[in-house]
C-alpha cells in the first residue's frame, strides 16, 4: 500500500454532565476510535 496521509478530529462538547467526546466503532473489529479518514490528493 502506498504511503497515505490520514486526518482525524476529536469532536467534543461541554454539557451539564461534563465533557462528552464522540467515539466510533469499526464494523470489522468493534474497537473504539476517534473519527478519521484519508486525505484526498
Secondary structure, DSSP 8 states (H G I E B T S, - for coil): -----EEE---EEEETTEEEE--EE-TTT--EE--EEE---
